[in-house]
Amino acid sequence: MDFLRPASWEEALAAKAEHPTAVPIAGGTDVMVEINFDHRRPEYLMDLTRISDLYAWEVGDDTVRLGASVPYAKIMEHLRPELPGLALASHTVASPQIRNRGGVGGNLGTASPAGDAHPALLAAGAEVEVESVRGSRRIPIDDFYTGVKRNALAPDELIRAVHIDKADGPQQYSKVGTRNAMVIAVCAFGLALHPETRTVRTGIGSAAPTPIRAKAAEEFLDAALEEGGFWDNGKIITPSVAKQFADLCAAACNPIDDVRGTASYRRHAVGVMARRTLTWTWESYRGAHRTTEGAA
Ligand SMILES: Cc1cc2nc3c(=O)[nH]c(=O)nc-3n(C[C@H](O)[C@H](O)[C@H](O)COP(=O)(O)OP(=O)(O)OC[C@H]3O[C@@H](n4cnc5c(N)ncnc54)[C@H](O)[C@@H]3O)c2cc1C
């Protein structure tokens, strides 16, 4: 196995063009496990750790540009107000050691249906900035996951950054595992309220071949919130609306039975998490709404 060590982004793109089968390694928390278990033996490993741009983030007016290798620990420490859903999801990843090395670029590279960043990215509305010597493009997160552990990257492309809309409302992330830490999700759920557009977005992990959104549930809730004037009156969401949202989220799943859980348990748990995260986020929205009303 040969080791490529590009000193700059341009060198990395050139190396990937020359060796499209080269496997990039960032934190290594997925790649090294695969190599140690002999699941893959790449001809070339390409170390990305000398490229400082990949560890930087920029907070703009509406979005955050998150370098591909920014570790979860930094997201939790520095970006909680802007990216609350992703910060909560980051908190559930593994242990402090893994959170100090692993990042969103690696999660996207692996594209496991159980990766914790995915539901949060789907719910917030993200775009993945990828580049090759041929040029740069942005892939909407909805188009990024193409199959089980497959993504939309071409063989010569690398992930440079992820652009994520700054939260304009409450966000939540919920994960079911067999214990509290160091656990791959049995299933997970992300929810983001977007009061500016009066929409909600969801993300479901580990309950279908790829991370998915529950689009029918989103459309139902958008319509119910609009019809009831909920965004303006800040009323408590009725239990029947919450139940139907939860049922539609559960119905969006297409899970399998495996060592971590059964398909029927996953479907049930997604429904429970959908109802709970809706309650939590809506209570936060109502709290903020009452404060604004009081101040007016
Ligand atoms: C003990 C343990 C516990 C874990 N627990 C969790 C957990 O709870 N939740 C969870 O989601 N994950 C978990 N993981 C998996 C892993 O930590 C995450 O997927 C992490 O986000 C990977 O990031 P990384 O930087 O280490 O990626 P790496 O291992 O360096 O790379 C992962 C993949 O992405 C590709 N890649 C990396 N950077 C780029 C780039 N810039 N462009 C293109 N491709 C790239 C690599 O080639 C590889 O295919 C765990 C891993 C371990 C070892």
PDBQT file of the ligand as one rigid body, heavy atoms in Angstrom, charges set to zero:
ROOT
HETATM    1  C1  LIG A 301     -15.224   3.230  17.852  1.00  0.00    +0.000 C 
HETATM    2  C2  LIG A 301     -15.976   3.947  16.768  1.00  0.00    +0.000 A 
HETATM    3  C3  LIG A 301     -17.240   4.444  17.036  1.00  0.00    +0.000 A 
HETATM    4  C4  LIG A 301     -17.947   5.130  16.050  1.00  0.00    +0.000 A 
HETATM    5  N1  LIG A 301     -19.188   5.636  16.356  1.00  0.00    +0.000 NA
HETATM    6  C5  LIG A 301     -19.864   6.349  15.430  1.00  0.00    +0.000 A 
HETATM    7  C6  LIG A 301     -21.111   6.936  15.753  1.00  0.00    +0.000 A 
HETATM    8  O1  LIG A 301     -21.615   6.843  16.883  1.00  0.00    +0.000 OA
HETATM    9  N2  LIG A 301     -21.760   7.631  14.772  1.00  0.00    +0.000 N 
HETATM   10  C7  LIG A 301     -21.234   7.779  13.516  1.00  0.00    +0.000 A 
HETATM   11  O2  LIG A 301     -21.859   8.431  12.675  1.00  0.00    +0.000 OA
HETATM   12  N3  LIG A 301     -20.036   7.231  13.189  1.00  0.00    +0.000 NA
HETATM   13  C8  LIG A 301     -19.348   6.532  14.108  1.00  0.00    +0.000 A 
HETATM   14  N4  LIG A 301     -18.142   5.980  13.781  1.00  0.00    +0.000 N 
HETATM   15  C9  LIG A 301     -17.658   6.104  12.410  1.00  0.00    +0.000 C 
HETATM   16  C10 LIG A 301     -16.738   7.322  12.121  1.00  0.00    +0.000 C 
HETATM   17  O3  LIG A 301     -16.161   7.835  13.306  1.00  0.00    +0.000 OA
HETATM   18  C11 LIG A 301     -17.524   8.444  11.409  1.00  0.00    +0.000 C 
HETATM   19  O4  LIG A 301     -18.105   7.981  10.214  1.00  0.00    +0.000 OA
HETATM   20  C12 LIG A 301     -16.631   9.662  11.103  1.00  0.00    +0.000 C 
HETATM   21  O5  LIG A 301     -17.457  10.724  10.700  1.00  0.00    +0.000 OA
HETATM   22  C13 LIG A 301     -15.610   9.396  10.006  1.00  0.00    +0.000 C 
HETATM   23  O6  LIG A 301     -14.822  10.556   9.832  1.00  0.00    +0.000 OA
HETATM   24  P1  LIG A 301     -13.241  10.447   9.564  1.00  0.00    +0.000 P 
HETATM   25  O7  LIG A 301     -12.715  11.811   9.330  1.00  0.00    +0.000 OA
HETATM   26  O8  LIG A 301     -12.567   9.648  10.618  1.00  0.00    +0.000 OA
HETATM   27  O9  LIG A 301     -13.266   9.621   8.192  1.00  0.00    +0.000 OA
HETATM   28  P2  LIG A 301     -12.180   8.652   7.527  1.00  0.00    +0.000 P 
HETATM   29  O10 LIG A 301     -12.148   7.331   8.208  1.00  0.00    +0.000 OA
HETATM   30  O11 LIG A 301     -10.885   9.355   7.357  1.00  0.00    +0.000 OA
HETATM   31  O12 LIG A 301     -12.875   8.486   6.086  1.00  0.00    +0.000 OA
HETATM   32  C14 LIG A 301     -14.145   7.891   5.974  1.00  0.00    +0.000 C 
HETATM   33  C15 LIG A 301     -14.523   7.779   4.488  1.00  0.00    +0.000 C 
HETATM   34  O13 LIG A 301     -14.665   9.075   3.921  1.00  0.00    +0.000 OA
HETATM   35  C16 LIG A 301     -13.710   9.256   2.869  1.00  0.00    +0.000 C 
HETATM   36  N5  LIG A 301     -13.265  10.650   2.980  1.00  0.00    +0.000 N 
HETATM   37  C17 LIG A 301     -12.784  11.298   4.072  1.00  0.00    +0.000 A 
HETATM   38  N6  LIG A 301     -12.543  12.591   3.787  1.00  0.00    +0.000 NA
HETATM   39  C18 LIG A 301     -12.866  12.771   2.491  1.00  0.00    +0.000 A 
HETATM   40  C19 LIG A 301     -12.849  13.892   1.607  1.00  0.00    +0.000 A 
HETATM   41  N7  LIG A 301     -12.450  15.113   1.996  1.00  0.00    +0.000 N 
HETATM   42  N8  LIG A 301     -13.270  13.708   0.334  1.00  0.00    +0.000 NA
HETATM   43  C20 LIG A 301     -13.710  12.495  -0.087  1.00  0.00    +0.000 A 
HETATM   44  N9  LIG A 301     -13.751  11.395   0.696  1.00  0.00    +0.000 NA
HETATM   45  C21 LIG A 301     -13.333  11.535   1.973  1.00  0.00    +0.000 A 
HETATM   46  C22 LIG A 301     -12.626   8.216   3.106  1.00  0.00    +0.000 C 
HETATM   47  O14 LIG A 301     -11.965   7.847   1.917  1.00  0.00    +0.000 OA
HETATM   48  C23 LIG A 301     -13.475   7.072   3.647  1.00  0.00    +0.000 C 
HETATM   49  O15 LIG A 301     -14.101   6.380   2.603  1.00  0.00    +0.000 OA
HETATM   50  C24 LIG A 301     -17.390   5.300  14.746  1.00  0.00    +0.000 A 
HETATM   51  C25 LIG A 301     -16.101   4.799  14.486  1.00  0.00    +0.000 A 
HETATM   52  C26 LIG A 301     -15.395   4.141  15.486  1.00  0.00    +0.000 A 
HETATM   53  C27 LIG A 301     -14.015   3.635  15.187  1.00  0.00    +0.000 C 
ENDROOT
TORSDOF 0
